[in-house]
Amino acid sequence: PNICHGKACIQGTRVFVSIILDCLAEQMTDEEILENYPSLKKEHIQAALQYGAMLAREEILPLIEDQG
């Protein structure tokens, strides 16, 4: 990913990596994401996931415990 306004974005687009990760967290399918963001390709979604995984390995993040 490139940097746009200080945030990671997909190269050649103005779509932030965080937007793609938010969409996936909301259980949107790849096809739904691609419909909503026509400048993206399936490879961009994979790149966003890889970037998110890389960040998770570098920093310890607090996880919410299951209350159920």
N, CA, C and O atoms as CSV, one atom per row, in Angstrom:
chain,resi,resn,atom,element,x,y,z
A,1,PRO,N,N,0.816,-1.217,0.000
A,1,PRO,CA,C,0.000,0.000,0.000
A,1,PRO,C,C,0.848,1.264,0.000
A,1,PRO,O,O,1.980,1.273,0.482
A,2,ASN,N,N,0.288,2.308,-0.539
A,2,ASN,CA,C,0.912,3.626,-0.531
A,2,ASN,C,C,0.372,4.423,0.645
A,2,ASN,O,O,-0.437,3.927,1.430
A,3,ILE,N,N,0.832,5.676,0.757
A,3,ILE,CA,C,0.355,6.568,1.810
A,3,ILE,C,C,-0.443,7.698,1.161
A,3,ILE,O,O,0.002,8.301,0.185
A,4,CYS,N,N,-1.621,7.979,1.709
A,4,CYS,CA,C,-2.485,9.052,1.229
A,4,CYS,C,C,-3.033,9.763,2.459
A,4,CYS,O,O,-3.735,9.154,3.267
A,5,HIS,N,N,-2.720,11.033,2.606
A,5,HIS,CA,C,-3.141,11.811,3.783
A,5,HIS,C,C,-2.676,11.152,5.084
A,5,HIS,O,O,-3.379,11.187,6.094
A,6,GLY,N,N,-1.488,10.555,5.047
A,6,GLY,CA,C,-0.917,9.948,6.240
A,6,GLY,C,C,-1.439,8.568,6.574
A,6,GLY,O,O,-1.069,8.002,7.602
A,7,LYS,N,N,-2.299,8.009,5.718
A,7,LYS,CA,C,-2.874,6.686,5.971
A,7,LYS,C,C,-2.537,5.754,4.813
A,7,LYS,O,O,-2.349,6.188,3.677
A,8,ALA,N,N,-2.464,4.469,5.127
A,8,ALA,CA,C,-2.195,3.476,4.085
A,8,ALA,C,C,-3.378,3.405,3.129
A,8,ALA,O,O,-4.531,3.303,3.549
A,9,CYS,N,N,-3.070,3.462,1.830
A,9,CYS,CA,C,-4.121,3.336,0.824
A,9,CYS,C,C,-3.642,2.416,-0.290
A,9,CYS,O,O,-2.453,2.120,-0.403
A,10,ILE,N,N,-4.578,1.976,-1.098
A,10,ILE,CA,C,-4.267,1.086,-2.206
A,10,ILE,C,C,-3.680,1.904,-3.346
A,10,ILE,O,O,-4.244,2.917,-3.758
A,11,GLN,N,N,-2.544,1.449,-3.845
A,11,GLN,CA,C,-1.831,2.157,-4.906
A,11,GLN,C,C,-2.742,2.372,-6.114
A,11,GLN,O,O,-3.428,1.455,-6.565
A,12,GLY,N,N,-2.734,3.604,-6.626
A,12,GLY,CA,C,-3.518,3.947,-7.799
A,12,GLY,C,C,-4.975,4.250,-7.508
A,12,GLY,O,O,-5.756,4.502,-8.426
A,13,THR,N,N,-5.346,4.227,-6.234
A,13,THR,CA,C,-6.722,4.545,-5.832
A,13,THR,C,C,-6.655,5.524,-4.667
A,13,THR,O,O,-5.573,5.843,-4.173
A,14,ARG,N,N,-7.784,5.982,-4.245
A,14,ARG,CA,C,-7.857,6.796,-3.027
A,14,ARG,C,C,-8.587,6.040,-1.921
A,14,ARG,O,O,-9.177,6.638,-1.022
A,15,VAL,N,N,-8.534,4.729,-2.008
A,15,VAL,CA,C,-9.223,3.876,-1.041
A,15,VAL,C,C,-8.244,3.484,0.059
A,15,VAL,O,O,-7.204,2.879,-0.202
A,16,PHE,N,N,-8.594,3.838,1.293
A,16,PHE,CA,C,-7.752,3.502,2.433
A,16,PHE,C,C,-7.843,2.005,2.739
A,16,PHE,O,O,-8.900,1.392,2.590
A,17,VAL,N,N,-6.735,1.439,3.164
A,17,VAL,CA,C,-6.702,0.037,3.576
A,17,VAL,C,C,-7.716,-0.191,4.691
A,17,VAL,O,O,-8.376,-1.229,4.727
A,18,SER,N,N,-7.842,0.763,5.590
A,18,SER,CA,C,-8.776,0.612,6.715
A,18,SER,C,C,-10.216,0.468,6.242
A,18,SER,O,O,-11.008,-0.215,6.891
A,19,ILE,N,N,-10.572,1.096,5.128
A,19,ILE,CA,C,-11.933,0.963,4.596
A,19,ILE,C,C,-12.178,-0.477,4.166
A,19,ILE,O,O,-13.232,-1.047,4.448
A,20,ILE,N,N,-11.199,-1.059,3.482
A,20,ILE,CA,C,-11.343,-2.446,3.035
A,20,ILE,C,C,-11.447,-3.377,4.238
A,20,ILE,O,O,-12.288,-4.275,4.260
A,21,LEU,N,N,-10.600,-3.166,5.232
A,21,LEU,CA,C,-10.637,-4.012,6.427
A,21,LEU,C,C,-11.955,-3.845,7.173
A,21,LEU,O,O,-12.498,-4.822,7.687
A,22,ASP,N,N,-12.477,-2.618,7.239
A,22,ASP,CA,C,-13.782,-2.388,7.866
A,22,ASP,C,C,-14.883,-3.136,7.121
A,22,ASP,O,O,-15.758,-3.738,7.743
A,23,CYS,N,N,-14.840,-3.099,5.804
A,23,CYS,CA,C,-15.835,-3.817,4.998
A,23,CYS,C,C,-15.778,-5.314,5.285
A,23,CYS,O,O,-16.813,-5.957,5.458
A,24,LEU,N,N,-14.583,-5.858,5.334
A,24,LEU,CA,C,-14.430,-7.280,5.629
A,24,LEU,C,C,-14.909,-7.603,7.039
A,24,LEU,O,O,-15.513,-8.651,7.264
A,25,ALA,N,N,-14.646,-6.715,7.982
A,25,ALA,CA,C,-15.102,-6.918,9.360
A,25,ALA,C,C,-16.628,-6.908,9.445
A,25,ALA,O,O,-17.212,-7.546,10.321
A,26,GLU,N,N,-17.266,-6.182,8.530
A,26,GLU,CA,C,-18.732,-6.138,8.464
A,26,GLU,C,C,-19.286,-7.305,7.648
A,26,GLU,O,O,-20.477,-7.347,7.339
A,27,GLN,N,N,-18.419,-8.244,7.305
A,27,GLN,CA,C,-18.756,-9.465,6.581
A,27,GLN,C,C,-19.227,-9.215,5.151
A,27,GLN,O,O,-20.001,-9.998,4.600
A,28,MET,N,N,-18.756,-8.122,4.553
A,28,MET,CA,C,-19.029,-7.905,3.137
A,28,MET,C,C,-18.192,-8.902,2.338
A,28,MET,O,O,-17.067,-9.227,2.719
A,29,THR,N,N,-18.749,-9.380,1.234
A,29,THR,CA,C,-18.001,-10.275,0.360
A,29,THR,C,C,-17.057,-9.454,-0.512
A,29,THR,O,O,-17.208,-8.239,-0.646
A,30,ASP,N,N,-16.084,-10.140,-1.100
A,30,ASP,CA,C,-15.186,-9.454,-2.028
A,30,ASP,C,C,-15.988,-8.793,-3.142
A,30,ASP,O,O,-15.694,-7.665,-3.539
A,31,GLU,N,N,-16.997,-9.489,-3.641
A,31,GLU,CA,C,-17.806,-8.963,-4.732
A,31,GLU,C,C,-18.532,-7.685,-4.322
A,31,GLU,O,O,-18.617,-6.742,-5.108
A,32,GLU,N,N,-19.056,-7.647,-3.092
A,32,GLU,CA,C,-19.735,-6.441,-2.605
A,32,GLU,C,C,-18.760,-5.276,-2.487
A,32,GLU,O,O,-19.094,-4.142,-2.830
A,33,ILE,N,N,-17.568,-5.557,-2.006
A,33,ILE,CA,C,-16.557,-4.505,-1.885
A,33,ILE,C,C,-16.205,-3.972,-3.262
A,33,ILE,O,O,-16.114,-2.760,-3.458
A,34,LEU,N,N,-16.007,-4.870,-4.214
A,34,LEU,CA,C,-15.647,-4.453,-5.568
A,34,LEU,C,C,-16.771,-3.659,-6.230
A,34,LEU,O,O,-16.500,-2.753,-7.018
A,35,GLU,N,N,-18.024,-3.981,-5.924
A,35,GLU,CA,C,-19.161,-3.211,-6.446
A,35,GLU,C,C,-19.169,-1.801,-5.872
A,35,GLU,O,O,-19.437,-0.836,-6.587
A,36,ASN,N,N,-18.875,-1.683,-4.583
A,36,ASN,CA,C,-18.901,-0.383,-3.908
A,36,ASN,C,C,-17.686,0.475,-4.221
A,36,ASN,O,O,-17.756,1.702,-4.153
A,37,TYR,N,N,-16.582,-0.156,-4.560
A,37,TYR,CA,C,-15.331,0.550,-4.858
A,37,TYR,C,C,-14.791,0.035,-6.194
A,37,TYR,O,O,-13.875,-0.788,-6.220
A,38,PRO,N,N,-15.360,0.521,-7.306
A,38,PRO,CA,C,-15.007,-0.018,-8.630
A,38,PRO,C,C,-13.549,0.176,-9.034
A,38,PRO,O,O,-13.087,-0.471,-9.974
A,39,SER,N,N,-12.818,1.043,-8.356
A,39,SER,CA,C,-11.398,1.221,-8.689
A,39,SER,C,C,-10.540,0.088,-8.128
A,39,SER,O,O,-9.362,-0.025,-8.466
A,40,LEU,N,N,-11.129,-0.750,-7.271
A,40,LEU,CA,C,-10.384,-1.852,-6.657
A,40,LEU,C,C,-10.439,-3.116,-7.502
A,40,LEU,O,O,-11.342,-3.313,-8.315
A,41,LYS,N,N,-9.448,-3.955,-7.283
A,41,LYS,CA,C,-9.401,-5.298,-7.866
A,41,LYS,C,C,-9.288,-6.289,-6.718
A,41,LYS,O,O,-8.938,-5.921,-5.597
A,42,LYS,N,N,-9.583,-7.531,-7.006
A,42,LYS,CA,C,-9.530,-8.564,-5.964
A,42,LYS,C,C,-8.153,-8.622,-5.297
A,42,LYS,O,O,-8.051,-8.890,-4.100
A,43,GLU,N,N,-7.098,-8.369,-6.076
A,43,GLU,CA,C,-5.737,-8.386,-5.521
A,43,GLU,C,C,-5.554,-7.296,-4.463
A,43,GLU,O,O,-4.770,-7.461,-3.529
A,44,HIS,N,N,-6.273,-6.189,-4.610
A,44,HIS,CA,C,-6.184,-5.104,-3.633
A,44,HIS,C,C,-6.743,-5.545,-2.278
A,44,HIS,O,O,-6.201,-5.190,-1.231
A,45,ILE,N,N,-7.822,-6.314,-2.308
A,45,ILE,CA,C,-8.412,-6.807,-1.060
A,45,ILE,C,C,-7.418,-7.727,-0.355
A,45,ILE,O,O,-7.240,-7.643,0.860
A,46,GLN,N,N,-6.780,-8.595,-1.114
A,46,GLN,CA,C,-5.772,-9.497,-0.544
A,46,GLN,C,C,-4.605,-8.703,0.035
A,46,GLN,O,O,-4.096,-9.033,1.106
A,47,ALA,N,N,-4.182,-7.658,-0.672
A,47,ALA,CA,C,-3.076,-6.826,-0.187
A,47,ALA,C,C,-3.450,-6.135,1.120
A,47,ALA,O,O,-2.616,-6.009,2.016
A,48,ALA,N,N,-4.702,-5.685,1.235
A,48,ALA,CA,C,-5.159,-5.041,2.472
A,48,ALA,C,C,-5.121,-6.028,3.632
A,48,ALA,O,O,-4.708,-5.674,4.737
A,49,LEU,N,N,-5.549,-7.262,3.386
A,49,LEU,CA,C,-5.501,-8.292,4.426
A,49,LEU,C,C,-4.072,-8.584,4.854
A,49,LEU,O,O,-3.787,-8.718,6.044
A,50,GLN,N,N,-3.188,-8.680,3.894
A,50,GLN,CA,C,-1.785,-8.940,4.215
A,50,GLN,C,C,-1.193,-7.795,5.029
A,50,GLN,O,O,-0.431,-8.027,5.968
A,51,TYR,N,N,-1.538,-6.570,4.676
A,51,TYR,CA,C,-1.046,-5.402,5.403
A,51,TYR,C,C,-1.581,-5.409,6.838
A,51,TYR,O,O,-0.834,-5.158,7.784
A,52,GLY,N,N,-2.867,-5.697,6.994
A,52,GLY,CA,C,-3.455,-5.771,8.333
A,52,GLY,C,C,-2.811,-6.856,9.179
A,52,GLY,O,O,-2.577,-6.660,10.372
A,53,ALA,N,N,-2.523,-7.999,8.569
A,53,ALA,CA,C,-1.862,-9.090,9.291
A,53,ALA,C,C,-0.460,-8.682,9.717
A,53,ALA,O,O,-0.020,-9.004,10.820
A,54,MET,N,N,0.233,-7.977,8.842
A,54,MET,CA,C,1.583,-7.517,9.168
A,54,MET,C,C,1.545,-6.573,10.375
A,54,MET,O,O,2.376,-6.677,11.277
A,55,LEU,N,N,0.587,-5.663,10.384
A,55,LEU,CA,C,0.468,-4.735,11.512
A,55,LEU,C,C,0.138,-5.473,12.802
A,55,LEU,O,O,0.657,-5.125,13.863
A,56,ALA,N,N,-0.708,-6.475,12.724
A,56,ALA,CA,C,-1.083,-7.235,13.916
A,56,ALA,C,C,0.111,-7.978,14.502
A,56,ALA,O,O,0.210,-8.138,15.718
A,57,ARG,N,N,1.008,-8.427,13.648
A,57,ARG,CA,C,2.203,-9.120,14.142
A,57,ARG,C,C,3.183,-8.161,14.798
A,57,ARG,O,O,3.954,-8.572,15.665
A,58,GLU,N,N,3.171,-6.905,14.407
A,58,GLU,CA,C,4.137,-5.934,14.918
A,58,GLU,C,C,3.718,-5.279,16.220
A,58,GLU,O,O,4.568,-4.751,16.938
A,59,GLU,N,N,2.447,-5.297,16.542
A,59,GLU,CA,C,1.969,-4.561,17.705
A,59,GLU,C,C,0.963,-5.414,18.470
A,59,GLU,O,O,0.125,-6.088,17.869
A,60,ILE,N,N,1.048,-5.382,19.781
A,60,ILE,CA,C,0.079,-6.104,20.600
A,60,ILE,C,C,-1.156,-5.227,20.744
A,60,ILE,O,O,-1.077,-4.089,21.206
A,61,LEU,N,N,-2.293,-5.773,20.342
A,61,LEU,CA,C,-3.546,-5.036,20.408
A,61,LEU,C,C,-4.447,-5.679,21.452
A,61,LEU,O,O,-4.495,-6.906,21.546
A,62,PRO,N,N,-5.164,-4.876,22.239
A,62,PRO,CA,C,-6.087,-5.466,23.204
A,62,PRO,C,C,-7.253,-6.120,22.476
A,62,PRO,O,O,-7.800,-5.548,21.533
A,63,LEU,N,N,-7.631,-7.309,22.909
A,63,LEU,CA,C,-8.758,-8.014,22.321
A,63,LEU,C,C,-9.918,-7.995,23.296
A,63,LEU,O,O,-9.723,-8.066,24.509
A,64,ILE,N,N,-11.121,-7.898,22.764
A,64,ILE,CA,C,-12.320,-7.910,23.598
A,64,ILE,C,C,-12.644,-9.360,23.932
A,64,ILE,O,O,-12.735,-10.204,23.040
A,65,GLU,N,N,-12.816,-9.642,25.211
A,65,GLU,CA,C,-13.134,-10.999,25.626
A,65,GLU,C,C,-14.590,-11.296,25.340
A,65,GLU,O,O,-15.451,-10.423,25.448
A,66,ASP,N,N,-14.858,-12.549,24.972
A,66,ASP,CA,C,-16.219,-12.993,24.705
A,66,ASP,C,C,-16.989,-13.036,26.022
A,66,ASP,O,O,-16.585,-13.725,26.959
A,67,GLN,N,N,-18.089,-12.304,26.092
A,67,GLN,CA,C,-18.878,-12.249,27.316
A,67,GLN,C,C,-19.930,-13.360,27.367
A,67,GLN,O,O,-20.633,-13.504,28.367
A,68,GLY,N,N,-20.040,-14.145,26.289
A,68,GLY,CA,C,-21.079,-15.178,26.201
A,68,GLY,C,C,-20.631,-16.452,26.701
A,68,GLY,O,O,-21.391,-17.420,26.693
